[in-house]
Amino acid sequence: MATRASLGASRGWLVRQLLSESFVLIAIGGLASLAVAAMLIRIIASLLPAGIAIGLEPQLSTTAMLFAAAASLLTVVVFGLAPAWRVSDANPALAMKVHAARSGGGRATVRFRGALTIAQIAFSMLLLVLAGLFTKSLMNVAAQNLGMEAEAIVSFSVTPRMNAYSPQR
């Protein structure tokens, strides 16, 4: 950014560029998360026992998708605008001098980066193991004998509002 600013890019142009980059990344992440959510809903629905899922139609609701889109746009504004504004305000000559002096890095920088990488991999592995254990627990609970025949049970519900009854009536 310092190089672009030194070549004559205006502050508005730098902010627009950084915001558009943030928007593209968040849009890709949002679309990928929709695909993953749809897949997970199908997987969870297939794991439910047949007697429990009567009347349930697991699907992505438009409300949830609109909330996710609004949260993504808010993320672009919060996490894209503040850094973009800060970077575009920097003195290009000073920024280039500072980056040139620190470009090699020292042992402490290399160790710190290595420690961050190791921590990220460790937390990712921990989350994967916990997700696997949670899935196994759900499968065990679904296979548990409840001591009664679930096939012989009849269940129904009454929803007067669907038949145009008011709450008072």
MOVENCOR-V526623 format. One record per residue. N is the residue number from 1. RES is the residue in three letters. SS is DSSP state (a for helix, b for strand, c for the rest). D_FIRST is the distance of its C-alpha to the first C-alpha in whole Angstrom. Layout:
n=N res=RES ss=SS d_first=D_FIRST
n=N res=RES ss=SS d_first=D_FIRST
//
This chain:
n=1 res=MET ss=c d_first=0
n=2 res=ALA ss=a d_first=4
n=3 res=THR ss=a d_first=5
n=4 res=ARG ss=a d_first=5
n=5 res=ALA ss=a d_first=6
n=6 res=SER ss=a d_first=8
n=7 res=LEU ss=c d_first=10
n=8 res=GLY ss=c d_first=11
n=9 res=ALA ss=c d_first=9
n=10 res=SER ss=c d_first=11
n=11 res=ARG ss=a d_first=10
n=12 res=GLY ss=a d_first=12
n=13 res=TRP ss=a d_first=11
n=14 res=LEU ss=a d_first=7
n=15 res=VAL ss=a d_first=10
n=16 res=ARG ss=a d_first=12
n=17 res=GLN ss=a d_first=10
n=18 res=LEU ss=a d_first=9
n=19 res=LEU ss=a d_first=13
n=20 res=SER ss=a d_first=14
n=21 res=GLU ss=a d_first=13
n=22 res=SER ss=a d_first=15
n=23 res=PHE ss=a d_first=18
n=24 res=VAL ss=a d_first=18
n=25 res=LEU ss=a d_first=18
n=26 res=ILE ss=a d_first=21
n=27 res=ALA ss=a d_first=23
n=28 res=ILE ss=a d_first=23
n=29 res=GLY ss=a d_first=24
n=30 res=GLY ss=a d_first=26
n=31 res=LEU ss=a d_first=28
n=32 res=ALA ss=a d_first=29
n=33 res=SER ss=a d_first=30
n=34 res=LEU ss=a d_first=33
n=35 res=ALA ss=a d_first=34
n=36 res=VAL ss=a d_first=34
n=37 res=ALA ss=a d_first=36
n=38 res=ALA ss=a d_first=38
n=39 res=MET ss=a d_first=39
n=40 res=LEU ss=a d_first=40
n=41 res=ILE ss=a d_first=42
n=42 res=ARG ss=a d_first=44
n=43 res=ILE ss=a d_first=44
n=44 res=ILE ss=a d_first=45
n=45 res=ALA ss=a d_first=48
n=46 res=SER ss=a d_first=50
n=47 res=LEU ss=a d_first=50
n=48 res=LEU ss=c d_first=52
n=49 res=PRO ss=c d_first=56
n=50 res=ALA ss=c d_first=57
n=51 res=GLY ss=c d_first=59
n=52 res=ILE ss=c d_first=56
n=53 res=ALA ss=c d_first=54
n=54 res=ILE ss=c d_first=57
n=55 res=GLY ss=c d_first=55
n=56 res=LEU ss=c d_first=52
n=57 res=GLU ss=c d_first=49
n=58 res=PRO ss=c d_first=46
n=59 res=GLN ss=c d_first=43
n=60 res=LEU ss=c d_first=40
n=61 res=SER ss=c d_first=41
n=62 res=THR ss=a d_first=39
n=63 res=THR ss=a d_first=38
n=64 res=ALA ss=a d_first=36
n=65 res=MET ss=a d_first=34
n=66 res=LEU ss=a d_first=33
n=67 res=PHE ss=a d_first=33
n=68 res=ALA ss=a d_first=30
n=69 res=ALA ss=a d_first=29
n=70 res=ALA ss=a d_first=28
n=71 res=ALA ss=a d_first=27
n=72 res=SER ss=a d_first=24
n=73 res=LEU ss=a d_first=23
n=74 res=LEU ss=a d_first=24
n=75 res=THR ss=a d_first=21
n=76 res=VAL ss=a d_first=19
n=77 res=VAL ss=a d_first=19
n=78 res=VAL ss=a d_first=19
n=79 res=PHE ss=a d_first=17
n=80 res=GLY ss=a d_first=14
n=81 res=LEU ss=a d_first=15
n=82 res=ALA ss=a d_first=15
n=83 res=PRO ss=a d_first=12
n=84 res=ALA ss=a d_first=10
n=85 res=TRP ss=a d_first=11
n=86 res=ARG ss=a d_first=11
n=87 res=VAL ss=a d_first=7
n=88 res=SER ss=a d_first=7
n=89 res=ASP ss=c d_first=10
n=90 res=ALA ss=c d_first=9
n=91 res=ASN ss=c d_first=10
n=92 res=PRO ss=a d_first=8
n=93 res=ALA ss=a d_first=11
n=94 res=LEU ss=a d_first=12
n=95 res=ALA ss=a d_first=9
n=96 res=MET ss=a d_first=10
n=97 res=LYS ss=a d_first=13
n=98 res=VAL ss=a d_first=13
n=99 res=HIS ss=a d_first=12
n=100 res=ALA ss=a d_first=14
n=101 res=ALA ss=a d_first=17
n=102 res=ARG ss=c d_first=16
n=103 res=SER ss=c d_first=16
n=104 res=GLY ss=c d_first=19
n=105 res=GLY ss=c d_first=20
n=106 res=GLY ss=c d_first=24
n=107 res=ARG ss=a d_first=26
n=108 res=ALA ss=a d_first=26
n=109 res=THR ss=a d_first=22
n=110 res=VAL ss=a d_first=24
n=111 res=ARG ss=a d_first=27
n=112 res=PHE ss=a d_first=25
n=113 res=ARG ss=a d_first=23
n=114 res=GLY ss=a d_first=26
n=115 res=ALA ss=a d_first=28
n=116 res=LEU ss=a d_first=25
n=117 res=THR ss=a d_first=26
n=118 res=ILE ss=a d_first=29
n=119 res=ALA ss=a d_first=29
n=120 res=GLN ss=a d_first=27
n=121 res=ILE ss=a d_first=30
n=122 res=ALA ss=a d_first=33
n=123 res=PHE ss=a d_first=32
n=124 res=SER ss=a d_first=32
n=125 res=MET ss=a d_first=35
n=126 res=LEU ss=a d_first=37
n=127 res=LEU ss=a d_first=36
n=128 res=LEU ss=a d_first=37
n=129 res=VAL ss=a d_first=40
n=130 res=LEU ss=a d_first=41
n=131 res=ALA ss=a d_first=40
n=132 res=GLY ss=a d_first=43
n=133 res=LEU ss=a d_first=45
n=134 res=PHE ss=a d_first=45
n=135 res=THR ss=a d_first=45
n=136 res=LYS ss=a d_first=48
n=137 res=SER ss=a d_first=50
n=138 res=LEU ss=a d_first=49
n=139 res=MET ss=a d_first=51
n=140 res=ASN ss=a d_first=54
n=141 res=VAL ss=a d_first=54
n=142 res=ALA ss=a d_first=55
n=143 res=ALA ss=c d_first=58
n=144 res=GLN ss=c d_first=59
n=145 res=ASN ss=c d_first=63
n=146 res=LEU ss=c d_first=63
n=147 res=GLY ss=c d_first=67
n=148 res=MET ss=c d_first=68
n=149 res=GLU ss=c d_first=68
n=150 res=ALA ss=a d_first=65
n=151 res=GLU ss=a d_first=66
n=152 res=ALA ss=a d_first=69
n=153 res=ILE ss=c d_first=67
n=154 res=VAL ss=c d_first=67
n=155 res=SER ss=c d_first=64
n=156 res=PHE ss=c d_first=63
n=157 res=SER ss=c d_first=62
n=158 res=VAL ss=c d_first=62
n=159 res=THR ss=c d_first=60
n=160 res=PRO ss=a d_first=62
n=161 res=ARG ss=a d_first=59
n=162 res=MET ss=a d_first=58
n=163 res=ASN ss=a d_first=62
n=164 res=ALA ss=c d_first=61
n=165 res=TYR ss=c d_first=62
n=166 res=SER ss=c d_first=61
n=167 res=PRO ss=c d_first=60
n=168 res=GLN ss=c d_first=63
n=169 res=ARG ss=c d_first=66
//
